[in-house]
Amino acid sequence: MTVITKKVPTHASKTVKDAIGTRRSMRAFLPTPISKEVIIEILDVAQRAPSGTNSQPWFTYVLAGEAKEALTVDILKAFDDGGSRYKSEIPIYPKAFFEPYLGRRRKVGWDLYGLLGIEKGDKAKMHLQHGRNFKFFDAPIGLMFSMHRNMPHSNILDIGMYLQNIMLMARAKGLHTCPQVAFTQYHEIIRKHLSMGEEEIVLCGMTLGYAAPDAIENTMVTVRDSVEDEVKFIGF
Ligand SMILES: Cc1cc2nc3c(=O)[nH]c(=O)nc-3n(C[C@H](O)[C@H](O)[C@H](O)COP(=O)(O)O)c2cc1C
């Protein structure tokens, strides 16, 4: 199957449809800084996300500069040591992958590695590429999201909506993102760096910045099932 690629959209979205249509997970960013005011504006709008009983269960940490760099250094150290003693507190994969999820996972992985010229079995290059997660793909801003561990799992839905709001608002500012569950494996390190209480559970990280327009990995457009294949219309 061929990889679909498209020019990196760098404009600021003016419609919701465009923001959704041009959002994609970017994995290479320019160092161009983002002002705290812009980040506050994005997060302020994102706060309008719905949540069960208006619980607003998200906790958000915004990292820049030396604080972001220090977290990167410590996580990369653990990652390069094998990372085996670090485990996510939430399951991020099924116990065993099965179709259609196995095929979809393989496709996105091999498409990305293919674009980057990383061959199957080249573990060293795959390790380096996965490690770029922990550098927030060189973006100036890293976000971390958590929730209180006593809140029910259904609240993760609310947090997903909040994250999507952030990603769409980023597009309205000409910015791009990459949501990153990869960070959850290193929650102990994150907890220390962010002075996060034990009652919080790390759910996701996110990169925020200006996408590098010439980076090949940013041109990848992932495929989706069609509405006809995926949706069951009943009573029509
Ligand atoms: C909750 C969540 C966690 C993700 N974690 C990672 C991650 O750790 N690293 C990464 O490179 N991409 C991550 N992704 C990006 C997915 O691979 C991507 O959304 C998917 O392949 C669809 O591509 P698109 O976002 O470009 O449309 C994550 C996406 C979501 C929604």
PDBQT file of the ligand as one rigid body, heavy atoms in Angstrom, charges set to zero:
ROOT
HETATM    1  C1  LIG A 301      -3.965   9.483  22.476  1.00  0.00    +0.000 C 
HETATM    2  C2  LIG A 301      -2.940   9.460  21.379  1.00  0.00    +0.000 A 
HETATM    3  C3  LIG A 301      -1.644   9.110  21.643  1.00  0.00    +0.000 A 
HETATM    4  C4  LIG A 301      -0.662   9.132  20.651  1.00  0.00    +0.000 A 
HETATM    5  N1  LIG A 301       0.635   8.864  20.982  1.00  0.00    +0.000 NA
HETATM    6  C5  LIG A 301       1.601   9.040  20.051  1.00  0.00    +0.000 A 
HETATM    7  C6  LIG A 301       2.959   8.944  20.421  1.00  0.00    +0.000 A 
HETATM    8  O1  LIG A 301       3.311   8.663  21.570  1.00  0.00    +0.000 OA
HETATM    9  N2  LIG A 301       3.902   9.183  19.482  1.00  0.00    +0.000 N 
HETATM   10  C7  LIG A 301       3.569   9.512  18.184  1.00  0.00    +0.000 A 
HETATM   11  O2  LIG A 301       4.473   9.722  17.374  1.00  0.00    +0.000 OA
HETATM   12  N3  LIG A 301       2.275   9.595  17.802  1.00  0.00    +0.000 NA
HETATM   13  C8  LIG A 301       1.284   9.391  18.695  1.00  0.00    +0.000 A 
HETATM   14  N4  LIG A 301      -0.036   9.540  18.352  1.00  0.00    +0.000 N 
HETATM   15  C9  LIG A 301      -0.372   9.905  16.970  1.00  0.00    +0.000 C 
HETATM   16  C10 LIG A 301      -1.071   8.783  16.205  1.00  0.00    +0.000 C 
HETATM   17  O3  LIG A 301      -0.123   7.889  15.710  1.00  0.00    +0.000 OA
HETATM   18  C11 LIG A 301      -1.878   9.449  15.068  1.00  0.00    +0.000 C 
HETATM   19  O4  LIG A 301      -2.881  10.247  15.624  1.00  0.00    +0.000 OA
HETATM   20  C12 LIG A 301      -2.521   8.450  14.131  1.00  0.00    +0.000 C 
HETATM   21  O5  LIG A 301      -1.572   7.667  13.475  1.00  0.00    +0.000 OA
HETATM   22  C13 LIG A 301      -3.365   9.191  13.074  1.00  0.00    +0.000 C 
HETATM   23  O6  LIG A 301      -2.565  10.122  12.365  1.00  0.00    +0.000 OA
HETATM   24  P1  LIG A 301      -2.836  11.669  12.364  1.00  0.00    +0.000 P 
HETATM   25  O7  LIG A 301      -2.843  12.160  13.778  1.00  0.00    +0.000 OA
HETATM   26  O8  LIG A 301      -1.701  12.271  11.567  1.00  0.00    +0.000 OA
HETATM   27  O9  LIG A 301      -4.167  11.904  11.717  1.00  0.00    +0.000 OA
HETATM   28  C14 LIG A 301      -1.028   9.483  19.321  1.00  0.00    +0.000 A 
HETATM   29  C15 LIG A 301      -2.364   9.801  19.039  1.00  0.00    +0.000 A 
HETATM   30  C16 LIG A 301      -3.298   9.804  20.046  1.00  0.00    +0.000 A 
HETATM   31  C17 LIG A 301      -4.713  10.194  19.724  1.00  0.00    +0.000 C 
ENDROOT
TORSDOF 0
